[in-house]
Structure formats: C-alpha cells, structure tokens
C-alpha cells in the first residue's frame, strides 16, 4: 500500500484530507461500505476500519461503494505515474483499457511475464487480480455512461467491456448496491446526441492545489491548426482511439476539469478519459512534489508562486515524437506552422471503425466537426525526406521512429519500460538526449525526465549544462516538475532567460 501505518491513515480520514483521495480506501466493517479519505460522513471508530490500496481490493473483500463520496471516482493513485515496477506499469495499461481490448493475456504479454506472475504481483500489491481491477475500471465508466447518456443499459454493459448484461448487473449490485437503472436515475439529464454518436460531459477530479489553467494554456500556446484549438479558457483537440476518432474539450473548474467528449465508439470512453488525465497530469501528488522542490534554493520562489504545477503530457506518444523532432532549435510559433502544414498534407481521412463494428451503424459515426487526427506512424513511416517543411535529416528521424513503433522496436505506450524506451529513442539517428528526455517527459509521463541540454532551463537556472545536471540531482524523482517550474517562470516573466548561462559551480542544494 505505502510506507504509512494504519494510525497515520486514520489521522488522514479523521481530517478528511482530500489530497489523499485515491491513494488508499477506507472500509467500515459495521456498515459494509468503503470510502475515500475525504468522505463527509462521520468518521468511523478506529476499531471498525480496514484500509485497502485500491477500490477493487475493497470490492473484492465484499464492501460496496459509499453513495456520498463515490470512492471509485477518486483521482488515480500517483504511485502508478511514478513507479517503474510491474504493478505500476500494469495499472497504467489497465487504466488505458488494455484488458478490455486484449484481455489479461495481452496485459501479461506486453509486460513480458506470465499471467500467473502478473496476477500474483497485483494481488500482493493492490489486493486484487488484473480481472478484478479491470471490472472496477469498467464499472467506473459504465456509471459515466449511465449518468451522461441515454444509451440503453444493455448497450452500456457492452460499451463498458462487460461480456453480458447479467455480468454487468451482478457487478453493479456488488459494487454499488444499486441496479444500473437506479444509478441512471441519480444522474443529470444527458445531452442529446446525433444518432450513433456518444456525447457526454464528465468531471475529471484531481488533488489540490492544481494549476490546470496553466497546463491548458501551455497546450493552447502550442495548438496545431486542424487538430487543436484554444480560446483562452477551453482547450479542444481530436483523439485517435482504438475503435475510432473522437474529440474532447477541456476547461478548468473548481476541484476538477470539465471534459466534453464526443466519441465515434462509446467503447473508447475509458481510454479517452485515461489519456485526458495523462495529458493534464491529473493524478499527480502536488503535496509531495511541492514539499520536495520547495526545499531547493533555486526553485523555492517558483514553487511558492505556482503551487500544484502539473507536467503536460500527451494523448498520442508518436505525435509527441514528431513534435519534439520538428521543434528542435525552432521557436514555438515556427513549430506550430510546420506541424499545421504537416497535418494538412498527411492527416488520415477520418474513418470508423478499426475495432470490428463495421456492420453496426450505431458504432460508425464520425463526431460532427471533429477536425483532423494527427498523422500516426502508418502515415509518416515512408515519407520522402525531400518532401520539404523540415530538413531531410529530421524527416528520416520521424520515419525511423514511425517504423520502430510499427514493428514494436519502440514502445512509448502507458506501460512502457521507460529505460528501454530511452535506449530505443537514442538508437534512432537524429534523436539526441534533449529529444529523448522531452519525449520521456511528455509522452511517457516520466516525473523524473529532465532535458539538461535545454538552453532555456540553463539560462533560467543561471547554470551551464554540467552545473544544472549536478543541481538537478537533488530534485529526483521530480525533475520534470522542476523543468516545468523553470519554463513557466520564464514564460510568465519571473525570470529573464535572454542572457546565456555562465559556467559556474552550483551551490549545493538541500537534499530532499
């Protein structure tokens, strides 16, 4: 679960501290329910409480979800973002919907272990098997469909990944002590949708503090015409999902991010939500990050100015590879122009489906006004390097990365081994340490990625590359957040990065 003891956890639930929602769950033996730490209900007696590392573990032990705090809707554990162990990689893939698409066998194959070993690790670490964790994942998104759409319960069951309506009903009663129809009655009136198209609005929860407006502005400043748009408050973009295209509009709110989704295939809801959460880094632990970086003399003032700063991620890893290569040694505005032209020439035609529902007209409608989907590896693997827009060497690097992803030599998915991914990136001619680290920071969501060779970072810190690398050792495992603090300080005018950094010895920072 964590290094905390149960008495510390009990102190957290007594204080109803929402910062720890999703990091553990509280089950009350006398009522048979489980809650998130911030549940507004009266704190149960210590003797009646059992703690679990996951909602699935509490459900497996026979507890049902609290109807006041909806613990299955809590932010995800930050552990899965940070960790490189089997359980962390598996959870990132389960959240992305891999078990629904490929089963537990596919999960084990991608991790490189047997199904038995993966199941044993997850039961030991999370108190639940891969299948139980996947059922909890399906139930969460089934509830979103019940409350946000007019889809019949039978269609919700299959869209969420259940094999039958009976299986869905049994799981719902066990987890919620409610039937699916009763859950539907608790939701707001769903938004009308075009035939065959799923539209719904969700609240993506996060821990406080959170600078989601800054994260969206970061993405908006780099928005590529045709794929993304930014109106100063709301950021919208297309999504390339396993069963078809989609579009999402994201806007900050009090304690959550509003997400308006339009999907060609409702089976992609869980995957779309997981990718939006990674894009905005919504499962981060701001308390841990700020405490660590706030102890650094170089960063303390910036952490105080922007507490809860998040690291912008990516919804498609190959897209971030292309962005990083195109953006080498060019301005943000110049990269946007080039990427817009690239999308105009090579974006795939919006088509549905890729998931086997050709005969089902309800699953074959492209969302209205979707826009272009960013070109994937298949579109850019064989581009003629003399095509223009960027130097030939960069085209060759993009095509080589595309071919590596298509043949499996380069894995940048949610469960990727980050060390191996860096090695594979650096093996591609035209991709150096800066590009590999930037891809790790954005596409892999590595909280410790740090492009030491970045000139803006060097100038913001007032250090050369060697001194910056030395100072950054004290910021592990949160160096990606340190980079965002420095970049943000420059963008907001709190640091003048126009003058080159002078070689000098860094002051020894406080170890954290």
LINVEN-V477703 format. One record per helix or strand of 3 or more residues. SS is the DSSP state (@ for helix, = for strand). FROM is the first residue (numbers start at 1). TO is the last residue. If there is no record, write none. Layout:
ss = <SS | SS>
from = <FROM | FROM>
to = <TO | TO>
This chain:
ss = <@ | @ | = | = | @ | = | @ | @ | @ | @ | @ | @ | @ | @ | @ | @ | = | @ | = | = | = | = | @ | @ | @ | @ | @ | @ | @ | @ | @ | @ | @ | @ | @>
from = <6 | 18 | 24 | 33 | 46 | 49 | 55 | 71 | 79 | 86 | 98 | 115 | 130 | 153 | 165 | 180 | 198 | 212 | 228 | 234 | 244 | 256 | 266 | 286 | 300 | 317 | 332 | 361 | 377 | 392 | 418 | 433 | 455 | 465 | 479>
to = <15 | 20 | 28 | 35 | 48 | 52 | 60 | 73 | 82 | 95 | 111 | 126 | 148 | 160 | 176 | 186 | 205 | 221 | 230 | 241 | 252 | 263 | 280 | 293 | 305 | 326 | 346 | 363 | 380 | 406 | 426 | 442 | 461 | 475 | 491>
